[in-house]
């Protein structure tokens, strides 16, 4: 009977050790950690279903069932130093490599520090539970502490070996309903392929410039005799490298002005609006029409730049080139979801109706959405410039050239994440003056860098009436 009592007491002690460990983890595992420009809080709690949660106040919570042990891992973004984050995001490509290495080192330190802290909590939690049970024997307390450490090790190893990264393909979201698409998209991009994304960015930075160097020799050799040359860019999507691309083209060709058909950023945040600084550095007239990803903050920043002109329902004259355009229907709305097809069709009908009644029309019409652009009646304008599809394209129908610049920012982060990487692309429009001094579109160059900057091509199409046949299409690779 006495032996049975001792066995029961030992079992009770072990139960209290486990309870003490779990109690201390729940109460004291929360840890704030500072890395680069952010403060994050990491904590572990007992709970079911077992899952990993990313908490972004006040947006909501993203979670996935990543392991089988009834433990919940919570990572909460508590603070972001925007000024420091801006300097990191918009640094030159070569300057970001040390930042990536520092971030990776910080992550490793965080994991090691957090595991060590959990082991300490296991030790003190077990000793506290035994002491609460009435145990005062020093030897028993020491062995209890060791048992608590072993329980933590068992939990850590179990979570590590059962952790399933593919669970992030089946995400759950709880929070502001309007922010759901943004939050889920963020999780898929950031949690799914962070390591691969970092590698791609570094390779891109190394290879893009070597491909663009070919422009320095192609430019002088292949120049068209023109009175005015416009650079058409689109869908930069918050990628600062796009402006390095544009800068190289501007230095290699006699560019007079830049025409941008929208989607400068992804979500229109104040941080993303910092990319507008690169527009001022181009030191050329910059004509902009909003896309579905634009926000009030972005447009306000653009309007504050001396070299930027925003077209929306009004005609502008830049260097003698008459330009009109209409902003995207969902510009400045909370989410960048494109407008319904019916609304786009109505917008195209309104454009056709309005300009058909005007005899002296502009030379160029700028619009972001491809559905609206292609529905504009041929003959109304010499050129219709658009974007949105991220595909470089040019067609001439009934005296109107329809030109899609593709994506000058390679679709931004989404471009890096796609299985088939999108090219960096843009167009050059060559104008010559007629006898009345009116600029007439003469040729268009489609320029793109494919892969990760490993190949470069330029396709020139003459758009003067009767000349845009196969023999008049020139390609340089």
HELIX and SHEET records of a PDB file:
HELIX    1   1 UNK A    2  UNK A   28  1                                  27    
HELIX    2   2 UNK A   82  UNK A   89  1                                   8    
HELIX    3   3 UNK A   93  UNK A  133  1                                  41    
HELIX    4   4 UNK A  138  UNK A  162  1                                  25    
HELIX    5   5 UNK A  165  UNK A  169  5                                   5    
HELIX    6   6 UNK A  177  UNK A  179  5                                   3    
HELIX    7   7 UNK A  180  UNK A  190  1                                  11    
HELIX    8   8 UNK A  194  UNK A  212  1                                  19    
HELIX    9   9 UNK A  214  UNK A  221  1                                   8    
HELIX   10  10 UNK A  241  UNK A  252  1                                  12    
HELIX   11  11 UNK A  272  UNK A  276  5                                   5    
HELIX   12  12 UNK A  277  UNK A  282  1                                   6    
HELIX   13  13 UNK A  296  UNK A  303  1                                   8    
HELIX   14  14 UNK A  341  UNK A  356  1                                  16    
HELIX   15  15 UNK A  370  UNK A  375  1                                   6    
HELIX   16  16 UNK A  412  UNK A  417  1                                   6    
HELIX   17  17 UNK A  470  UNK A  472  5                                   3    
SHEET    1   A 6 UNK A  31  UNK A  35  0                                        
SHEET    2   A 6 UNK A  38  UNK A  46 -1                                        
SHEET    3   A 6 UNK A  71  UNK A  80 -1                                        
SHEET    4   A 6 UNK A  51  UNK A  56  1                                        
SHEET    5   A 6 UNK A  60  UNK A  64 -1                                        
SHEET    6   A 6 UNK A 172  UNK A 175 -1                                        
SHEET    1   B 8 UNK A 308  UNK A 310  0                                        
SHEET    2   B 8 UNK A 285  UNK A 288  1                                        
SHEET    3   B 8 UNK A 257  UNK A 260  1                                        
SHEET    4   B 8 UNK A 228  UNK A 233  1                                        
SHEET    5   B 8 UNK A 424  UNK A 433 -1                                        
SHEET    6   B 8 UNK A 439  UNK A 450 -1                                        
SHEET    7   B 8 UNK A 455  UNK A 462 -1                                        
SHEET    8   B 8 UNK A 473  UNK A 476 -1                                        
SHEET    1   C 6 UNK A 316  UNK A 318  0                                        
SHEET    2   C 6 UNK A 321  UNK A 325 -1                                        
SHEET    3   C 6 UNK A 364  UNK A 366  1                                        
SHEET    4   C 6 UNK A 383  UNK A 386  1                                        
SHEET    5   C 6 UNK A 400  UNK A 405  1                                        
SHEET    6   C 6 UNK A 392  UNK A 397 -1                                        
END                                                                             
